[in-house]
Amino acid sequence: MSSIEKIQEFKVALAEEKINLKTLRELCFNGIPFEGGIRALCWKILLNYLPVDQTQWESFLKKQREVYSQFLKEMIIQPGIAKANLGLSREDVTMEDHPLNPNPDSRWNTYFKDNEILLQIDKDVRRLYPDMAFFQRPTEYPCQLILDPQNDYETLRRRVEQTTLKSQTVNCNRSGVTNVSLHPGNDCGSLDNIWTNGMNEIVGPIYYTFATDPNSEWKEHAEADTFFCFTNLMSENRDNFIKSLDDSQCGITYKMESVYSMLKDKDMELYLKLEEQNIKPQYFTFRWLTLLLSQEFLLPDVIRIWDTLFSDQDRFHFLILVCCAMLILIRDNLLAGDFTVNMRLLQDYPISDVHTILTKAKELQDTS
């Protein structure tokens, strides 16, 4: 099928007053065209943001964007105004509440803890795709609510600048791009900080897809739409990030072991080789699964993988199939390599053709 015919198929599916989700999923599974903002629109539907009934879109989007503005006012602007005013009058710094107050309920204590999270987010955002011009230049539609010069409040930028910098472990990946290190170590480590540490890798491709939409009426609201789509995606995937659920059937440990369980079923020889070398799934699948492979491939390839992941009803099960396919596709290298060589292969995956990987994953799904 030519690309023109493919685009036409999508246009027909998206022209329905009530979109047939099953039909749309089947189309999206094999890749979504970028042209005409089709991919951005499909992702909003597949991530359960836009309702399938198009007649509801206008009122729904108006409401959601108002909700986002309210979030900004409550979480950024109002605390910023409060801080700008703190200390201007004697009653703001009292015996009960002052900057050195260790009480967890102290508003100063909360303020300083929030600053630490802001600092981590700032560092992650700055190192997201540093080789891509899109992520280095100002956004086309900056948030006017935040940037309004009439606002006399402490900005997030000022808060970050005032917070003490701490060292952060980074590693090179994705063709030399520096990324946050998420290697969990032998016991899979603590997952407590992952919500901030690495979430830029999930937000980045979504925001890029929405902010490059050729339709300006969609592009203008890319920030708000990204927030809600990211929230929906993470609410589906949140069990991976709750430490108390690590060893439950919905936790990350179970999912990592599921990759090896599937490999054992599909390629016993390779499974035994990895077991013999004591290469545990958490040494590499932790990052693959928690960040949806966003650190393993270049951005256009990540986006293509996500077309398929988002369109599969059981998207996180298909992710396990993709991980298993990635192992089987380099089986000859892994069977020939020692522990060091194999760990290097798994930490810096050698195959860049995602079409081959997705085809193999679909083959595994069909033979399950």
VOPAGU-2260 file (C-alpha; in pm, 1 decimal, decimal comma):
REM VOPAGU-2260
SITE   aa  ch    i         X         Y         Z
SITE  MET   A    0       0,0       0,0       0,0
SITE  SER   A    1     132,8     344,8     -93,5
SITE  SER   A    2     170,2     614,9     171,5
SITE  ILE   A    3    -107,3     816,7       1,5
SITE  GLU   A    4    -346,9     520,5      27,5
SITE  LYS   A    5    -247,3     468,1     390,3
SITE  ILE   A    6    -312,4     833,5     476,5
SITE  GLN   A    7    -651,7     809,1     303,9
SITE  GLU   A    8    -743,2     505,3     515,8
SITE  PHE   A    9    -666,3     699,7     832,3
SITE  LYS   A   10    -862,6    1002,1     711,6
SITE  VAL   A   11   -1167,5     783,4     648,3
SITE  ALA   A   12   -1139,7     622,6     995,6
SITE  LEU   A   13   -1097,2     961,8    1166,1
SITE  ALA   A   14   -1384,6    1120,8     971,8
SITE  GLU   A   15   -1643,7     903,5    1146,4
SITE  GLU   A   16   -1858,2    1097,2    1393,1
SITE  LYS   A   17   -1808,3     809,9    1636,8
SITE  ILE   A   18   -1465,6     661,5    1572,3
SITE  ASN   A   19   -1444,1     282,8    1555,0
SITE  LEU   A   20   -1163,7     217,7    1804,4
SITE  LYS   A   21   -1105,4    -139,9    1687,4
SITE  THR   A   22   -1054,2     -25,8    1325,9
SITE  LEU   A   23    -830,0     261,6    1435,5
SITE  ARG   A   24    -615,8      32,7    1652,9
SITE  GLU   A   25    -564,4    -207,0    1360,3
SITE  LEU   A   26    -454,7      79,8    1134,9
SITE  CYS   A   27    -222,3     233,0    1396,4
SITE  PHE   A   28     -55,5     -98,8    1480,8
SITE  ASN   A   29     141,0     -88,4    1154,6
SITE  GLY   A   30     256,5     271,1    1200,6
SITE  ILE   A   31      77,5     606,9    1191,4
SITE  PRO   A   32     145,3     877,8     929,4
SITE  PHE   A   33     276,5    1210,7    1058,2
SITE  GLU   A   34     115,4    1404,6     770,4
SITE  GLY   A   35    -179,3    1625,4     856,0
SITE  GLY   A   36    -135,7    1575,8    1228,9
SITE  ILE   A   37    -273,7    1221,5    1201,4
SITE  ARG   A   38     -27,6    1067,7    1448,2
SITE  ALA   A   39     -84,9    1335,0    1715,0
SITE  LEU   A   40    -461,5    1291,0    1685,1
SITE  CYS   A   41    -442,8     910,3    1696,1
SITE  TRP   A   42    -219,6     914,0    2006,1
SITE  LYS   A   43    -471,2    1138,2    2186,9
SITE  ILE   A   44    -743,4     881,7    2113,7
SITE  LEU   A   45    -528,7     572,7    2185,9
SITE  LEU   A   46    -412,0     717,9    2519,5
SITE  ASN   A   47    -776,8     756,3    2625,2
SITE  TYR   A   48    -762,9    1135,2    2624,5
SITE  LEU   A   49   -1001,2    1221,3    2342,1
SITE  PRO   A   50   -1341,0    1045,4    2351,2
SITE  VAL   A   51   -1432,0     839,0    2043,4
SITE  ASP   A   52   -1739,9    1059,0    1992,4
SITE  GLN   A   53   -1611,3    1359,0    1796,3
SITE  THR   A   54   -1917,5    1569,2    1881,8
SITE  GLN   A   55   -1782,1    1585,4    2240,4
SITE  TRP   A   56   -1432,9    1705,6    2146,6
SITE  GLU   A   57   -1489,6    2080,7    2150,2
SITE  SER   A   58   -1648,6    2095,1    2497,1
SITE  PHE   A   59   -1413,4    1827,8    2636,1
SITE  LEU   A   60   -1096,4    2006,0    2518,7
SITE  LYS   A   61   -1220,6    2343,5    2644,3
SITE  LYS   A   62   -1279,7    2191,4    2988,7
SITE  GLN   A   63    -945,1    2004,7    3001,1
SITE  ARG   A   64    -746,1    2311,6    2902,5
SITE  GLU   A   65    -923,6    2514,5    3172,3
SITE  VAL   A   66    -836,0    2241,7    3423,8
SITE  TYR   A   67    -470,8    2260,2    3316,0
SITE  SER   A   68    -466,5    2639,8    3359,9
SITE  GLN   A   69    -611,3    2590,9    3706,4
SITE  PHE   A   70    -335,2    2339,6    3788,3
SITE  LEU   A   71     -74,4    2596,5    3684,9
SITE  LYS   A   72    -234,0    2863,0    3903,3
SITE  GLU   A   73    -256,5    2634,3    4206,0
SITE  MET   A   74      80,0    2460,8    4176,8
SITE  ILE   A   75     310,1    2725,5    4028,6
SITE  ILE   A   76     169,4    3075,9    4038,7
SITE  GLN   A   77       4,4    3082,7    4382,4
SITE  PRO   A   78     302,5    2920,6    4564,4
SITE  GLY   A   79     529,9    3161,5    4373,9
SITE  ILE   A   80     327,9    3461,6    4491,0
SITE  ALA   A   81     325,6    3326,1    4847,1
SITE  LYS   A   82     706,1    3286,9    4841,8
SITE  ALA   A   83     754,1    3631,6    4690,4
SITE  ASN   A   84     561,3    3769,3    4986,1
SITE  LEU   A   85     727,6    3550,2    5251,0
SITE  GLY   A   86     948,6    3747,4    5482,7
SITE  LEU   A   87     811,9    4084,1    5371,9
SITE  SER   A   88     620,1    4106,8    5696,3
SITE  ARG   A   89     730,3    3992,6    6041,8
SITE  GLU   A   90     440,3    3747,5    6083,8
SITE  ASP   A   91     562,8    3538,5    5784,7
SITE  VAL   A   92     869,3    3427,2    5979,0
SITE  THR   A   93     752,8    3323,5    6324,0
SITE  MET   A   94     881,0    3110,5    6609,6
SITE  GLU   A   95     647,5    2835,0    6484,5
SITE  ASP   A   96     734,3    2848,7    6112,5
SITE  HIS   A   97    1065,4    2967,7    5970,0
SITE  PRO   A   98    1313,1    2849,9    5697,9
SITE  LEU   A   99    1496,2    2617,3    5942,4
SITE  ASN   A  100    1180,3    2458,4    6080,4
SITE  PRO   A  101    1223,1    2075,2    6061,2
SITE  ASN   A  102     849,3    2009,6    6101,2
SITE  PRO   A  103     723,7    1811,1    5793,9
SITE  ASP   A  104     407,3    2025,2    5791,4
SITE  SER   A  105     604,3    2348,2    5768,9
SITE  ARG   A  106     531,6    2537,8    5446,1
SITE  TRP   A  107     902,3    2622,8    5429,8
SITE  ASN   A  108     992,5    2252,8    5454,5
SITE  THR   A  109     748,3    2170,1    5173,6
SITE  TYR   A  110     887,7    2456,0    4966,1
SITE  PHE   A  111    1248,7    2330,1    4996,6
SITE  LYS   A  112    1150,0    1967,9    4919,8
SITE  ASP   A  113     962,6    2082,7    4610,8
SITE  ASN   A  114    1274,7    2271,7    4503,8
SITE  GLU   A  115    1479,0    1949,4    4508,5
SITE  ILE   A  116    1225,9    1782,2    4276,0
SITE  LEU   A  117    1224,3    2089,5    4048,7
SITE  LEU   A  118    1602,2    2074,9    4028,8
SITE  GLN   A  119    1594,7    1708,7    3922,9
SITE  ILE   A  120    1329,6    1781,0    3659,9
SITE  ASP   A  121    1532,0    2075,5    3530,8
SITE  LYS   A  122    1844,9    1861,6    3491,5
SITE  ASP   A  123    1653,4    1582,9    3316,5
SITE  VAL   A  124    1482,9    1823,5    3077,0
SITE  ARG   A  125    1812,8    1990,2    2986,5
SITE  ARG   A  126    1974,6    1661,2    2885,8
SITE  LEU   A  127    1675,3    1535,9    2685,2
SITE  TYR   A  128    1784,4    1497,3    2319,4
SITE  PRO   A  129    2059,6    1763,1    2338,8
SITE  ASP   A  130    2146,9    1699,0    1973,8
SITE  MET   A  131    1797,1    1791,4    1849,2
SITE  ALA   A  132    1729,5    2156,7    1766,3
SITE  PHE   A  133    1361,2    2119,7    1859,2
SITE  PHE   A  134    1446,4    2056,9    2225,7
SITE  GLN   A  135    1703,5    2337,8    2243,2
SITE  ARG   A  136    1498,6    2628,2    2107,9
SITE  PRO   A  137    1211,5    2819,1    2273,9
SITE  THR   A  138     870,2    2666,9    2222,9
SITE  GLU   A  139     649,2    2818,4    1955,0
SITE  TYR   A  140     360,0    2857,4    2198,5
SITE  PRO   A  141     502,1    2940,6    2542,7
SITE  CYS   A  142     257,7    2933,7    2833,1
SITE  GLN   A  143     138,0    3294,0    2861,7
SITE  LEU   A  144      -6,0    3230,3    3206,3
SITE  ILE   A  145     344,4    3159,9    3336,9
SITE  LEU   A  146     536,0    3415,6    3130,2
SITE  ASP   A  147     301,9    3710,8    3179,1
SITE  PRO   A  148     533,6    4002,7    3274,6
SITE  GLN   A  149     254,2    4137,6    3498,6
SITE  ASN   A  150     297,4    3836,3    3727,2
SITE  ASP   A  151     500,8    3942,4    4027,6
SITE  TYR   A  152     590,4    3600,2    4166,1
SITE  GLU   A  153     888,2    3370,3    4205,7
SITE  THR   A  154     926,3    3167,9    3884,4
SITE  LEU   A  155    1027,5    2801,2    3868,4
SITE  ARG   A  156    1346,6    2912,0    3693,0
SITE  ARG   A  157    1443,8    3130,4    3988,9
SITE  ARG   A  158    1361,5    2850,8    4232,4
SITE  VAL   A  159    1581,4    2608,1    4042,5
SITE  GLU   A  160    1869,8    2855,6    4027,6
SITE  GLN   A  161    1853,6    2902,9    4403,1
SITE  THR   A  162    1860,4    2531,1    4478,5
SITE  THR   A  163    2194,5    2366,1    4550,0
SITE  LEU   A  164    2316,1    2153,3    4260,5
SITE  LYS   A  165    2391,0    1790,7    4335,7
SITE  SER   A  166    2592,7    1547,3    4128,8
SITE  GLN   A  167    2400,7    1303,3    3909,6
SITE  THR   A  168    2512,9     979,9    3748,5
SITE  VAL   A  169    2474,5     989,6    3372,7
SITE  ASN   A  170    2558,9     747,2    3097,3
SITE  CYS   A  171    2601,9     773,0    2724,2
SITE  ASN   A  172    2352,0     600,6    2503,4
SITE  ARG   A  173    2142,3     659,1    2194,4
SITE  SER   A  174    2437,8     730,0    1969,7
SITE  GLY   A  175    2632,7     926,9    2228,8
SITE  VAL   A  176    2345,7    1124,0    2381,4
SITE  THR   A  177    2386,6    1162,3    2755,5
SITE  ASN   A  178    2096,3    1021,7    2954,0
SITE  VAL   A  179    2005,2     966,7    3313,7
SITE  SER   A  180    2128,9     632,0    3441,4
SITE  LEU   A  181    1858,2     396,6    3559,5
SITE  HIS   A  182    2057,4      78,1    3615,8
SITE  PRO   A  183    1892,7     -82,9    3916,4
SITE  GLY   A  184    2182,9    -296,0    4038,5
SITE  ASN   A  185    2158,1    -654,1    4158,5
SITE  ASP   A  186    1846,3    -609,7    4369,7
SITE  CYS   A  187    1667,1    -384,1    4121,6
SITE  GLY   A  188    1734,0     -89,2    4351,0
SITE  SER   A  189    1486,5     160,7    4482,7
SITE  LEU   A  190    1220,8     281,6    4243,0
SITE  ASP   A  191    1117,4     569,9    4467,2
SITE  ASN   A  192    1277,9     845,9    4256,6
SITE  ILE   A  193    1188,7     721,3    3909,4
SITE  TRP   A  194     881,3     941,1    3879,8
SITE  THR   A  195    1105,7    1242,3    3837,6
SITE  ASN   A  196    1427,2    1064,5    3740,7
SITE  GLY   A  197    1372,9     960,5    3379,1
SITE  MET   A  198    1014,1    1068,7    3317,5
SITE  ASN   A  199    1150,3    1323,5    3070,4
SITE  GLU   A  200    1212,3    1023,0    2843,3
SITE  ILE   A  201     836,2     948,8    2842,2
SITE  VAL   A  202     715,0    1309,1    2818,9
SITE  GLY   A  203     965,4    1402,5    2544,8
SITE  PRO   A  204     830,7    1193,5    2253,7
SITE  ILE   A  205     468,5    1278,5    2341,2
SITE  TYR   A  206     536,5    1652,7    2358,5
SITE  TYR   A  207     746,3    1641,1    2039,0
SITE  THR   A  208     464,2    1464,7    1853,0
SITE  PHE   A  209     201,8    1715,9    1970,2
SITE  ALA   A  210     418,1    2028,9    1934,7
SITE  THR   A  211     513,1    1944,5    1574,0
SITE  ASP   A  212     148,6    1897,8    1471,1
SITE  PRO   A  213     103,1    2095,4    1146,7
SITE  ASN   A  214    -240,3    2211,7    1269,6
SITE  SER   A  215    -177,4    2523,8    1478,3
SITE  GLU   A  216    -505,8    2494,5    1669,4
SITE  TRP   A  217    -376,5    2162,2    1811,9
SITE  LYS   A  218     -11,0    2267,1    1837,2
SITE  GLU   A  219    -103,9    2570,5    2047,0
SITE  HIS   A  220    -227,6    2340,6    2324,6
SITE  ALA   A  221      48,7    2079,7    2300,2
SITE  GLU   A  222     161,1    2141,6    2659,6
SITE  ALA   A  223    -181,2    2080,7    2816,9
SITE  ASP   A  224    -259,1    1783,3    2591,3
SITE  THR   A  225      81,6    1629,5    2669,9
SITE  PHE   A  226      15,9    1664,8    3042,3
SITE  PHE   A  227    -310,3    1469,8    3025,7
SITE  CYS   A  228    -181,2    1202,0    2784,7
SITE  PHE   A  229     131,8    1152,7    2998,0
SITE  THR   A  230     -84,6    1126,9    3310,6
SITE  ASN   A  231    -308,1     865,6    3145,6
SITE  LEU   A  232     -10,3     663,7    3024,0
SITE  MET   A  233     160,3     672,5    3364,3
SITE  SER   A  234    -162,1     579,4    3544,8
SITE  GLU   A  235    -168,7     261,6    3333,8
SITE  ASN   A  236     200,6     201,2    3400,0
SITE  ARG   A  237     216,4     323,7    3760,2
SITE  ASP   A  238     249,5     -22,0    3920,2
SITE  ASN   A  239     601,9     -35,3    3775,3
SITE  PHE   A  240     694,1     257,6    3998,7
SITE  ILE   A  241     539,4     152,1    4330,4
SITE  LYS   A  242     807,2     -20,5    4534,1
SITE  SER   A  243     563,7    -211,9    4754,6
SITE  LEU   A  244     426,0    -381,5    4439,5
SITE  ASP   A  245     767,1    -480,9    4297,0
SITE  ASP   A  246     717,9    -852,2    4357,9
SITE  SER   A  247     342,8    -865,7    4294,7
SITE  GLN   A  248     197,1    -978,2    3961,5
SITE  CYS   A  249     149,3    -616,1    3855,6
SITE  GLY   A  250     492,8    -495,8    3972,5
SITE  ILE   A  251     812,5    -435,9    3777,4
SITE  THR   A  252     997,0    -746,3    3905,8
SITE  TYR   A  253     720,7    -971,3    3774,1
SITE  LYS   A  254     726,0    -793,2    3436,4
SITE  MET   A  255    1104,9    -826,0    3408,3
SITE  GLU   A  256    1083,4   -1197,1    3487,0
SITE  SER   A  257     801,5   -1228,7    3229,7
SITE  VAL   A  258    1053,5   -1138,7    2956,1
SITE  TYR   A  259    1266,7   -1438,8    3059,6
SITE  SER   A  260     960,7   -1664,7    3099,4
SITE  MET   A  261     861,0   -1583,9    2742,9
SITE  LEU   A  262    1219,6   -1630,3    2620,2
SITE  LYS   A  263    1231,0   -1971,5    2791,9
SITE  ASP   A  264     918,1   -2068,6    2600,0
SITE  LYS   A  265    1038,3   -1931,9    2263,1
SITE  ASP   A  266    1414,9   -1998,9    2271,2
SITE  MET   A  267    1527,9   -2236,6    2545,8
SITE  GLU   A  268    1891,9   -2241,3    2428,5
SITE  LEU   A  269    1927,7   -1865,1    2456,2
SITE  TYR   A  270    1745,0   -1857,6    2789,2
SITE  LEU   A  271    1983,0   -2120,2    2935,7
SITE  LYS   A  272    2285,4   -1929,4    2806,2
SITE  LEU   A  273    2177,7   -1606,3    2982,9
SITE  GLU   A  274    2097,8   -1803,4    3299,4
SITE  GLU   A  275    2435,5   -1977,7    3286,8
SITE  GLN   A  276    2611,5   -1641,4    3259,9
SITE  ASN   A  277    2400,9   -1508,9    3548,8
SITE  ILE   A  278    2268,7   -1223,5    3332,6
SITE  LYS   A  279    1955,7   -1134,1    3525,7
SITE  PRO   A  280    1663,6    -963,5    3348,3
SITE  GLN   A  281    1679,2    -662,4    3582,3
SITE  TYR   A  282    2027,4    -577,3    3449,8
SITE  PHE   A  283    1873,4    -444,7    3127,2
SITE  THR   A  284    1493,7    -496,8    3108,7
SITE  PHE   A  285    1432,7    -255,9    3397,7
SITE  ARG   A  286    1517,4      38,1    3175,0
SITE  TRP   A  287    1356,2    -115,2    2866,0
SITE  LEU   A  288    1023,1    -164,3    3044,8
SITE  THR   A  289    1000,8     142,2    3269,1
SITE  LEU   A  290    1095,4     388,4    2993,4
SITE  LEU   A  291     914,5     204,9    2710,0
SITE  LEU   A  292    1240,7     158,8    2516,0
SITE  SER   A  293    1283,1     535,6    2483,0
SITE  GLN   A  294    1654,3     518,2    2572,4
SITE  GLU   A  295    1736,4     234,4    2334,5
SITE  PHE   A  296    1655,5     395,9    1998,2
SITE  LEU   A  297    1660,3     730,4    1817,3
SITE  LEU   A  298    1349,1     946,3    1860,9
SITE  PRO   A  299    1181,9     866,6    1522,9
SITE  ASP   A  300    1221,5     494,7    1598,6
SITE  VAL   A  301    1086,9     534,8    1953,1
SITE  ILE   A  302     782,2     712,4    1810,5
SITE  ARG   A  303     729,3     430,2    1558,3
SITE  ILE   A  304     748,9     167,4    1837,2
SITE  TRP   A  305     500,8     368,2    2042,1
SITE  ASP   A  306     254,0     373,1    1748,7
SITE  THR   A  307     232,8      -4,1    1789,6
SITE  LEU   A  308     247,0     -10,7    2171,0
SITE  PHE   A  309     -29,4     247,6    2206,4
SITE  SER   A  310    -252,5      74,7    1951,3
SITE  ASP   A  311    -231,7    -266,0    2118,7
SITE  GLN   A  312    -511,8    -302,4    2372,4
SITE  ASP   A  313    -277,2    -481,6    2611,0
SITE  ARG   A  314       8,6    -242,6    2536,7
SITE  PHE   A  315     239,6    -344,9    2819,9
SITE  HIS   A  316     210,7    -713,4    2735,2
SITE  PHE   A  317     313,9    -628,7    2379,2
SITE  LEU   A  318     612,6    -442,0    2523,8
SITE  ILE   A  319     724,5    -771,5    2683,2
SITE  LEU   A  320     692,3    -936,6    2339,2
SITE  VAL   A  321     908,6    -658,8    2188,8
SITE  CYS   A  322    1175,9    -710,3    2457,9
SITE  CYS   A  323    1175,7   -1085,2    2393,1
SITE  ALA   A  324    1202,3   -1023,4    2016,3
SITE  MET   A  325    1502,6    -795,3    2077,5
SITE  LEU   A  326    1681,7   -1080,0    2257,2
SITE  ILE   A  327    1601,1   -1342,5    1994,4
SITE  LEU   A  328    1715,7   -1116,3    1709,7
SITE  ILE   A  329    2067,8   -1099,7    1857,6
SITE  ARG   A  330    2072,0   -1463,5    1974,8
SITE  ASP   A  331    2379,8   -1557,8    1765,3
SITE  ASN   A  332    2582,5   -1272,7    1919,9
SITE  LEU   A  333    2461,1   -1361,5    2270,6
SITE  LEU   A  334    2532,5   -1733,6    2229,5
SITE  ALA   A  335    2886,4   -1652,9    2113,2
SITE  GLY   A  336    2963,0   -1382,8    2371,8
SITE  ASP   A  337    3087,7   -1394,8    2728,6
SITE  PHE   A  338    2928,6   -1205,9    3019,8
SITE  THR   A  339    3105,4    -875,7    2947,1
SITE  VAL   A  340    3034,7    -878,5    2572,4
SITE  ASN   A  341    2671,7    -972,4    2627,7
SITE  MET   A  342    2611,1    -708,9    2891,7
SITE  ARG   A  343    2752,9    -449,5    2653,0
SITE  LEU   A  344    2516,6    -570,6    2378,6
SITE  LEU   A  345    2215,8    -551,1    2608,3
SITE  GLN   A  346    2306,1    -210,9    2750,5
SITE  ASP   A  347    2366,3     -64,6    2403,6
SITE  TYR   A  348    2133,1    -258,7    2174,7
SITE  PRO   A  349    2293,1    -309,2    1829,9
SITE  ILE   A  350    1989,4    -334,2    1596,8
SITE  SER   A  351    1844,6      -1,1    1485,4
SITE  ASP   A  352    1579,9    -132,5    1240,2
SITE  VAL   A  353    1266,0    -119,8    1455,4
SITE  HIS   A  354    1052,5    -263,1    1173,4
SITE  THR   A  355    1243,3    -591,9    1206,3
SITE  ILE   A  356    1192,2    -590,1    1584,4
SITE  LEU   A  357     818,1    -516,9    1563,4
SITE  THR   A  358     769,6    -781,9    1294,0
SITE  LYS   A  359     941,6   -1038,9    1517,3
SITE  ALA   A  360     730,7    -933,9    1818,4
SITE  LYS   A  361     410,8    -975,2    1614,4
SITE  GLU   A  362     533,0   -1318,6    1502,3
SITE  LEU   A  363     585,3   -1416,3    1868,4
SITE  GLN   A  364     237,6   -1286,9    1952,9
SITE  ASP   A  365      78,5   -1488,2    1671,7
SITE  THR   A  366     248,7   -1810,1    1781,9
SITE  SER   A  367     164,1   -1768,3    2153,6
